[in-house]
C-alpha cells in the first residue's frame, strides 16, 4: 500500500482519495479478520482496530518510506498504513511461511523493516523505548528520518513512557509519541485510571503536545505533519493524544462489552472516520458516489486475493522452530 502524501499544502483531491483508500483498506482487512477468526482460520489472538483507522492513516500519510514506526497488539492498521502488503499480512495471521515473520509472529508481532515497521508488540507500552532508540539512530545518521511510536491509553501510566519521553526531550530526538486513546484499557475506562490531561505528560517534559480528534483523518494528518516538521528540523519530540474509539471488544473473546453501553457505541459510530470523509468527498463534488463504490469494489478484490494467497501459503516445517529466533 502507498503510504506517503507528498504535499505540504492543504489536501488536494488526490490526497483525500489516498486517505479514503487507505482507511477503507484497513476497514475491509479488519472485517475479514473478524470473519476468519470466527471460522477458526486464524490461530492465537487478534485485536481489530475498526473505528480507529483515521489515526493510523493520518499519521503514516505524513511519513516517508524510510521513517520508522513501532506498533501495538492492535497493530494491523499501522502495518498496512505504513506499507505492508495485505497478502503477506494474512499469511502471517494464518501462521504461514509467506507471512512477514514466516508465520511465527502472528497478529501481535508483525514487523516489516523494509517499510520502516520495527514491529508490533503484545506488551502494553513494549514498543515505546524501541521508538526512542530508532529516533536516536536517526539523529546520529543525520538523514532527517523520524520515528513514530503508537501506543494506547492503557500505556499512558507505564514508567517507560515517562523515561523514554524524558530522554527524548533532553536529547531532542526526532520521535513522535502517538497515543490512540480509544477510551478503554482492555475493560477499564481510561478516565478511571488516568489522572489529569494526558497531554500534560508531554508538556511537563517540554514536549510539544496536542489533543487531536482521532476520528478525523485530516486533523490527524495535519497534526502529524506539524510534528514531523519539528522533528526533522531538530526541534525534538511531540506527543499527540488522538481521541478515537474501537467499535468492537478488546479482543475476540470480548463479545458482550458489559463495561460500556450500546448508546455510547452508537454515538461514536456517528463520528465514523470513513463516513465523514465519504460525506466530504461527495458533498464537495470531489468524486461521485459511483466512483467511491468502484474504489471499494477494487479494494474488495484486493482483499479477497490477499486472503486466498494467505490460505494457499504452506505452513512452516518443523525444522524452522528455532530459525529466525536467535541471532546466528
C-alpha positions as CSV (number, residue, x, y, z in Angstrom):
1,X,0.0,0.0,0.0
2,X,1.2,3.5,-0.8
3,X,2.0,5.3,2.4
4,X,3.1,8.9,1.7
5,X,1.3,12.1,0.8
6,X,3.9,14.5,-0.6
7,X,2.1,17.8,-0.4
8,X,2.8,20.2,2.4
9,X,-0.1,22.4,1.4
10,X,-3.8,21.9,2.2
11,X,-5.0,18.5,0.9
12,X,-5.7,18.1,-2.7
13,X,-8.4,15.8,-4.2
14,X,-5.7,13.2,-4.8
15,X,-4.6,13.5,-1.1
16,X,-8.1,13.0,0.1
17,X,-8.7,10.0,-2.1
18,X,-5.4,8.5,-0.8
19,X,-6.7,8.9,2.8
20,X,-10.0,7.3,1.8
21,X,-8.5,4.4,0.1
22,X,-6.2,3.7,3.0
23,X,-8.9,3.8,5.6
24,X,-11.3,1.6,3.5
25,X,-8.4,-0.9,3.0
26,X,-7.8,-1.2,6.7
27,X,-11.6,-1.4,7.5
28,X,-12.0,-4.2,5.0
29,X,-8.9,-6.0,6.2
30,X,-10.2,-6.0,9.8
31,X,-13.7,-7.0,8.8
32,X,-12.2,-10.1,7.2
33,X,-10.1,-10.8,10.3
34,X,-13.3,-10.8,12.4
35,X,-14.9,-13.4,10.0
36,X,-11.8,-15.5,9.6
37,X,-11.1,-15.7,13.3
38,X,-14.8,-16.7,13.9
39,X,-14.2,-19.6,11.4
40,X,-11.1,-20.7,13.3
41,X,-8.8,-19.9,10.4
42,X,-6.7,-17.5,12.5
43,X,-4.8,-19.2,15.4
44,X,-3.9,-17.4,18.6
45,X,-5.2,-13.9,19.3
46,X,-6.3,-11.0,17.3
47,X,-7.4,-7.4,18.1
48,X,-9.1,-5.3,15.4
49,X,-8.9,-1.6,15.0
50,X,-12.2,-0.9,13.3
51,X,-13.1,2.7,14.2
52,X,-9.5,3.8,14.7
53,X,-8.5,3.9,11.0
54,X,-8.0,7.7,10.9
55,X,-5.1,7.6,13.4
56,X,-3.1,5.0,11.5
57,X,-3.7,6.6,8.1
58,X,-3.4,10.2,9.2
59,X,-0.1,9.6,10.9
60,X,1.5,7.3,8.3
61,X,0.5,9.6,5.4
62,X,2.8,12.2,6.9
63,X,5.8,9.9,6.9
64,X,8.4,8.9,4.4
65,X,9.1,5.4,3.4
66,X,12.4,5.3,5.4
67,X,10.8,6.7,8.6
68,X,10.2,4.3,11.4
69,X,7.1,3.2,13.4
70,X,6.6,0.9,16.3
71,X,3.2,-0.6,16.9
72,X,0.9,-2.3,19.4
73,X,-1.1,-5.5,19.9
74,X,-3.8,-3.7,17.9
75,X,-1.5,-3.0,15.0
76,X,-2.9,-4.3,11.7
77,X,-3.9,-0.8,10.7
78,X,-0.5,0.7,11.5
79,X,1.3,-2.0,9.4
80,X,-1.0,-1.5,6.4
81,X,-0.8,2.2,6.6
82,X,3.0,2.1,6.6
83,X,3.1,0.0,3.5
84,X,2.6,-3.7,4.4
85,X,1.0,-5.9,1.7
86,X,-2.3,-7.4,2.7
87,X,-1.5,-10.8,1.3
88,X,1.6,-11.2,3.4
89,X,-0.3,-9.8,6.4
90,X,-3.0,-12.5,6.0
91,X,-0.3,-15.2,5.6
92,X,1.2,-14.1,8.9
93,X,-2.2,-14.2,10.6
94,X,-2.7,-17.7,9.3
95,X,0.7,-18.8,10.6
96,X,2.1,-19.4,7.0
97,X,5.6,-19.2,5.7
98,X,4.8,-16.3,3.3
99,X,3.9,-14.1,6.2
100,X,6.2,-11.2,7.3
101,X,7.6,-13.3,10.2
102,X,7.2,-16.6,8.4
103,X,4.1,-17.4,10.4
104,X,5.9,-17.2,13.7
105,X,4.7,-13.7,14.8
106,X,1.0,-13.9,14.3
107,X,-1.3,-11.0,14.7
108,X,0.5,-9.2,17.5
109,X,4.1,-9.3,16.3
110,X,4.1,-8.3,12.7
111,X,7.3,-6.5,11.6
112,X,8.4,-5.3,8.2
113,X,11.8,-3.4,8.3
114,X,11.6,-2.8,4.6
115,X,8.8,-0.3,5.2
116,X,10.2,1.1,8.4
117,X,7.8,-1.0,10.6
118,X,10.0,-2.1,13.5
119,X,7.3,-4.3,14.9
120,X,4.0,-4.7,16.7
121,X,4.3,-5.6,20.4
122,X,2.0,-7.6,22.6
123,X,3.3,-6.0,25.8
124,X,1.5,-2.8,26.8
125,X,3.9,0.0,26.1
126,X,6.5,-2.5,24.9
127,X,7.5,-0.6,21.8
128,X,7.9,2.9,23.4
129,X,11.6,2.6,24.2
130,X,12.2,0.9,20.8
131,X,10.9,4.0,19.0
132,X,13.2,6.3,21.1
133,X,16.1,4.1,20.1
134,X,15.2,4.3,16.5
135,X,15.0,8.1,16.8
136,X,18.4,8.2,18.4
137,X,19.7,6.2,15.5
138,X,18.0,8.5,13.0
139,X,19.5,11.6,14.7
140,X,23.0,10.1,14.6
141,X,22.6,9.2,11.0
142,X,21.6,12.8,10.1
143,X,19.3,11.8,7.3
144,X,16.2,13.6,8.5
145,X,14.4,10.4,9.5
146,X,11.8,10.3,12.3
147,X,10.3,7.6,14.4
148,X,6.6,7.3,15.5
149,X,5.5,5.3,18.5
150,X,1.9,4.2,18.5
151,X,0.5,3.2,21.9
152,X,-2.9,3.1,23.6
153,X,-4.3,4.9,26.6
154,X,-3.5,1.8,28.7
155,X,0.2,2.6,28.3
156,X,-0.1,6.2,29.5
157,X,0.8,5.2,33.0
158,X,3.7,2.9,32.1
159,X,7.0,4.0,33.6
160,X,8.9,3.6,30.4
161,X,6.8,6.2,28.7
162,X,8.0,8.8,31.2
163,X,11.6,7.6,31.0
164,X,11.5,7.5,27.2
165,X,9.9,10.9,26.8
166,X,12.3,12.4,29.3
167,X,15.3,11.2,27.3
168,X,13.8,12.2,24.0
169,X,13.2,15.7,25.3
170,X,16.7,16.1,26.7
171,X,18.4,14.8,23.6
172,X,15.8,16.4,21.2
173,X,15.2,13.1,19.5
174,X,13.0,13.1,16.3
175,X,10.3,10.9,17.8
176,X,6.5,11.4,17.8
177,X,4.5,9.7,20.5
178,X,1.0,8.9,19.2
179,X,-1.5,7.8,21.9
180,X,-4.6,6.1,20.4
181,X,-6.9,6.9,23.3
182,X,-9.8,4.6,22.4
183,X,-11.4,5.3,25.8
184,X,-10.7,1.9,27.3
185,X,-7.6,0.0,28.5
186,X,-9.0,-3.5,27.9
187,X,-12.2,-3.3,30.0
188,X,-11.5,-0.2,32.1
189,X,-12.4,3.3,31.2
190,X,-9.4,5.5,30.7
191,X,-10.6,8.3,33.0
192,X,-10.9,5.8,35.8
193,X,-7.2,5.0,35.9
194,X,-5.5,8.1,34.3
195,X,-5.4,11.3,36.3
196,X,-5.3,14.8,34.6
197,X,-4.9,15.7,31.0
198,X,-2.8,13.1,29.2
199,X,-1.2,15.8,27.0
200,X,0.2,17.3,30.2
201,X,2.6,14.4,30.5
202,X,4.4,15.7,27.4
203,X,4.1,19.4,28.4
204,X,5.7,18.7,31.8
205,X,8.8,17.5,29.9
206,X,8.9,20.4,27.5
207,X,7.5,18.3,24.7
208,X,5.1,19.8,22.1
209,X,1.8,18.2,22.9
210,X,-1.7,18.3,21.5
211,X,-5.0,16.5,21.7
212,X,-6.4,15.6,18.3
213,X,-9.8,14.4,17.0
214,X,-8.8,10.9,16.2
215,X,-12.0,10.3,14.2
216,X,-11.0,13.0,11.7
217,X,-8.2,11.7,9.4
218,X,-7.4,15.2,8.1
219,X,-7.0,16.6,11.7
220,X,-4.6,13.7,12.5
221,X,-2.7,14.2,9.3
222,X,-2.3,17.9,9.9
223,X,-1.1,17.5,13.5
224,X,1.3,14.8,12.4
225,X,2.8,16.9,9.6
226,X,3.5,19.7,12.1
227,X,5.1,17.2,14.5
228,X,7.2,15.6,11.7
229,X,8.3,19.1,10.5
230,X,9.5,19.9,14.0
231,X,11.3,16.6,14.4
232,X,13.1,16.9,11.0
233,X,14.1,20.5,11.9
234,X,15.8,19.2,15.0
235,X,13.3,20.6,17.4
236,X,12.7,17.3,19.3
237,X,9.7,15.1,20.1
238,X,6.0,15.6,20.1
239,X,3.1,13.9,21.8
240,X,-0.3,13.5,20.1
241,X,-3.3,12.3,22.1
242,X,-5.7,11.1,19.4
243,X,-9.2,10.7,20.8
244,X,-10.7,7.6,19.0
245,X,-12.8,4.5,19.6
246,X,-12.7,0.8,18.9
247,X,-16.2,-0.3,17.8
248,X,-15.7,-3.9,18.9
249,X,-14.3,-5.5,22.0
250,X,-10.8,-5.5,23.3
251,X,-10.2,-9.0,21.8
252,X,-12.1,-11.7,20.1
253,X,-13.4,-13.0,23.4
254,X,-14.8,-9.7,24.4
255,X,-18.3,-10.0,22.9
256,X,-20.7,-8.5,25.4
257,X,-18.7,-5.4,26.2
258,X,-20.5,-5.1,29.5
259,X,-18.3,-2.2,30.6
260,X,-19.9,0.2,28.2
261,X,-23.3,0.9,26.7
262,X,-24.6,0.4,23.2
263,X,-25.7,4.1,23.3
264,X,-22.1,5.1,23.8
265,X,-21.0,2.9,20.9
266,X,-23.7,4.4,18.6
267,X,-22.7,7.9,19.5
268,X,-19.1,7.2,18.5
269,X,-20.2,5.4,15.3
270,X,-21.9,8.6,14.2
271,X,-18.4,10.1,14.0
272,X,-17.1,7.3,11.8
273,X,-13.9,8.4,10.1
274,X,-14.7,6.7,6.8
275,X,-18.2,8.0,6.6
276,X,-17.0,11.5,7.5
277,X,-14.6,11.6,4.6
278,X,-17.1,9.9,2.3
279,X,-19.5,12.7,3.0
280,X,-16.9,15.4,2.4
281,X,-15.8,13.8,-0.9
282,X,-19.3,13.6,-2.3
283,X,-20.7,16.9,-0.9
284,X,-17.7,18.8,-2.2
285,X,-18.1,17.0,-5.6
286,X,-14.6,15.8,-5.5
287,X,-15.8,12.4,-6.6
288,X,-19.1,10.8,-7.2
289,X,-20.8,8.1,-5.2
290,X,-20.3,5.7,-8.1
291,X,-16.5,6.4,-8.2
292,X,-16.2,5.7,-4.5
293,X,-18.1,2.5,-4.9
294,X,-15.7,1.5,-7.6
295,X,-12.8,2.2,-5.2
296,X,-14.4,0.0,-2.6
297,X,-15.0,-2.8,-5.1
298,X,-11.4,-2.7,-6.2
299,X,-10.2,-3.0,-2.5
300,X,-12.6,-5.9,-2.0
301,X,-10.9,-7.7,-4.9
302,X,-7.5,-7.0,-3.4
303,X,-8.6,-8.3,0.0
304,X,-10.2,-11.4,-1.5
305,X,-7.0,-12.2,-3.4
306,X,-4.9,-11.5,-0.2
307,X,-6.9,-14.0,1.8
308,X,-6.6,-16.6,-0.9
309,X,-2.9,-16.0,-1.0
310,X,-2.5,-16.4,2.7
311,X,-4.6,-19.6,2.8
312,X,-2.6,-21.1,-0.1
313,X,0.7,-20.4,1.6
314,X,2.3,-23.5,3.2
315,X,2.7,-24.0,7.0
316,X,6.3,-23.7,8.2
317,X,8.2,-27.0,8.5
318,X,9.1,-28.4,11.9
319,X,12.8,-27.7,11.4
320,X,12.0,-24.0,11.4
321,X,11.1,-23.9,15.0
322,X,14.4,-22.4,16.1
323,X,15.2,-20.5,12.9
324,X,14.9,-16.7,12.9
325,X,14.5,-16.7,16.7
326,X,18.1,-16.3,17.8
327,X,21.0,-14.3,16.2
328,X,23.4,-16.5,14.3
